[in-house]
Amino acid sequence: MSTQRLKVILNADSDYDIRVGVGVLDTFASRLRDETDAEKAVVITDSNVGPLYLERVREGLTQAGFEAFDLTVPAGEESKSIAVASELWEALALLGLGRDGLIVGLGGGVAGDLAGFVASTYMRGVDCVQVPTTLLAMVDSSIGGKTGVNLVAGKNLVGTFKQPIHVLADLETLRTLPTEEWDNGFAEIAKSALIDGPEFYQWLEGNAEALLAHDEEITQQAIVRALTFKARVVASDVTEKGQRECLNYGHTFAHALEAASGFRISHGRAVAEGMRFAARLAVEAVGAPAAFADAQDALLNRLGLQPITEAFSADELYGRMFSDKKVRKGALRFVLAQAPGQWESVAVDPDLVKIYLILWEQAKM
Amino acid sequence: MSTQRLKVILNADSDYDIRVGVGVLDTFASRLRDETDAEKAVVITDSNVGPLYLERVREGLTQAGFEAFDLTVPAGEESKSIAVASELWEALALLGLGRDGLIVGLGGGVAGDLAGFVASTYMRGVDCVQVPTTLLAMVDSSIGGKTGVNLVAGKNLVGTFKQPIHVLADLETLRTLPTEEWDNGFAEIAKSALIDGPEFYQWLEGNAEALLAHDEEITQQAIVRALTFKARVVASDVTEKGQRECLNYGHTFAHALEAASGFRISHGRAVAEGMRFAARLAVEAVGAPAAFADAQDALLNRLGLQPITEAFSADELYGRMFSDKKVRKGALRFVLAQAPGQWESVAVDPDLVKIYLILWEQAKM
């Protein structure tokens, strides 16, 4: 099984490489020497991932001639805060990181989002390398350039668009990944396959069991397929003004559900449930065939993403959807699909949304 | 005297208008309607400027159909902090500003830098209009897209590049401007003229007294000339990787001097002193004629920017220069000029810098 390399080309001036393989953690730093003049590199990681992989990353950086430092934040969503970002900014200044310095984000979405945000704003932007260590971060947050921290008022309300200069996904890091984290990745892969089209979708249908069993070869293929899809979407719409909306398939409902559960329901399970909801809404809103919703249900089940069994109030979910930052002019926009690869972004009558939320709530009771 | 309009064209996808005139504060909002779909507009201003101009700006926004809000921060550099930015981010969320919302920065550099930074990071970026009310902000910080807040570790260490969608400079707002603020603007205008070339420089030599007397027509011309110059430089180098370095003429020394004085010495006086220092260093470092330094001295004097009379330690200034974020790889880079329009960015032998700092210190004692 060899390392696979993808190139993300955003425009004439901006492109970067993604490497997916086993052991890239040890070899990436030497490749970076061609891409940066940085003398200092600061690894930002969290208290779960740091003990597992930090030494290898630091060792690689040092051998490649970087002066390597690290900053570790507490694991968990609470670290995606302005307070923690402030501490990181001050620490970078104390370490003497200059404008030509390098920041390496090592970890899941929290470490990556924080590292990306801090890198995009420290001295008006320094280079950043993303080293995602969860399946979700590998297929989703590590590319696309969306960074973010949370406010008291809501998640990801502060952030930037910041493209990394390199992304490295080492499949070895998945060997220690908890089940819930696999679920998060599977949901994003399922979403990507559905939006991308029949080829990826059918591949996923043919390999769902192998993926569920964490087969490393199939996992690599799934990551590369999801990344190839996402890279193409991001390149067509760097600052999320149009095409990129498709990535939000299932997410309007998911964000409301996550919040309503006090974030007890994981992102992956919420997205899978959101995909189920969207497929049913699509029957009424855009005339999608009911069989499509059933087929999508079956695939999600085979990936271990069973329907959630707990009910949440339709009123509450409705209210939370309207506070989502994707609400424009008071209309609720949904990405709705009729078949793999056939999707559209539509403004749905709020009353219709309400009806389907009530139906959803009743089905769970 | 009629309003003058300039267009800043950054690239094929990004351009914006600057309007300079009397009374544009009352008329700008109606023009904005063509440039934004925003329903809500939040004015960010400070406690000095708010009482003078906020009502007119809000009135204009309301008449143009915006739902207008305002957030006022305490006047002064202390407000350029992460803590104040945090309060603004949370307040924007509570006001329900969406991704299509508009932020208006009304005030001097502090309000503009803060508003720009918050706008560039709130929901990964919302549109921003800059309404500078000081001469310095009009000719300098309102365009160029540099935003920033201060850390404990240093000034402007956190920030972004964020281009406004519109800049409005109302000459009426200068009628209440304190002398020190005029000095700040004059120093930037002198720097711009010197870097731009003989045409602007000779115009400034011919109009120094009228400018010093705050003649409104001449002030408008000076602003338009300085903006035209800066817009051209910024357009050639949006993220400050090369050409834009010229804007730092006099600034390496100035930043060290400001910091050494505990910011008692104003930015304008420090920049003027930095220009004097650079012209002398240029004699040795790049073979500039001594007569050029004398001519530049004379122009600065005529603009009321006399040499500072207080001495600061050469050692301290030297140390502070090396902590400046423009230091790359331990070399001190200076923008040095030999004549109006003839400048270069050069790495200067640190020992030579030290010698000139000692000469400077001795001359002040």
Contacts between the chains, C-beta under 8 A, distances in Angstrom:
chain1	res1	chain2	res2	distance
A	37	B	329	7.9
A	39	B	329	6.9
A	82	B	82	6.6
A	82	B	85	7.8
A	82	B	86	4.9
A	82	B	89	7.4
A	85	B	82	7.8
A	86	B	82	4.9
A	86	B	151	7.9
A	89	B	82	7.4
A	89	B	151	5.7
A	89	B	157	6.7
A	89	B	158	5.3
A	90	B	151	5.5
A	90	B	152	5.8
A	90	B	153	5.5
A	93	B	151	5.8
A	93	B	153	3.4
A	93	B	154	6.1
A	93	B	157	5.5
A	94	B	153	6.1
A	98	B	325	6.6
A	98	B	327	6.7
A	98	B	328	6.6
A	99	B	325	5.8
A	99	B	326	7.7
A	99	B	328	7.4
A	100	B	328	6.0
A	100	B	329	7.4
A	120	B	160	7.1
A	121	B	121	7.0
A	121	B	158	5.1
A	121	B	159	6.5
A	121	B	160	5.9
A	122	B	157	6.9
A	122	B	158	6.3
A	123	B	157	6.2
A	123	B	158	7.8
A	123	B	159	7.6
A	123	B	325	5.3
A	124	B	146	6.7
A	124	B	147	7.9
A	124	B	148	7.2
A	124	B	159	4.7
A	124	B	160	5.9
A	124	B	161	5.9
A	124	B	239	7.8
A	124	B	240	7.4
A	125	B	160	7.1
A	125	B	161	7.2
A	125	B	239	7.2
A	146	B	124	6.6
A	147	B	124	7.8
A	148	B	124	7.2
A	151	B	86	7.9
A	151	B	89	5.7
A	151	B	90	5.5
A	151	B	93	5.7
A	152	B	90	5.8
A	153	B	90	5.5
A	153	B	93	3.4
A	153	B	94	6.1
A	154	B	93	6.0
A	157	B	89	6.7
A	157	B	93	5.5
A	157	B	122	6.9
A	157	B	123	6.1
A	158	B	89	5.3
A	158	B	121	5.1
A	158	B	122	6.3
A	158	B	123	7.8
A	159	B	121	6.5
A	159	B	123	7.6
A	159	B	124	4.6
A	160	B	120	7.0
A	160	B	121	5.9
A	160	B	124	5.9
A	160	B	125	7.1
A	160	B	160	6.7
A	161	B	124	5.9
A	161	B	125	7.1
A	239	B	124	7.8
A	239	B	125	7.2
A	240	B	124	7.4
A	325	B	98	6.6
A	325	B	99	5.7
A	325	B	123	5.2
A	326	B	99	7.6
A	327	B	98	6.6
A	328	B	98	6.6
A	328	B	99	7.3
A	328	B	100	5.8
A	329	B	37	7.7
A	329	B	39	6.8
A	329	B	100	7.3
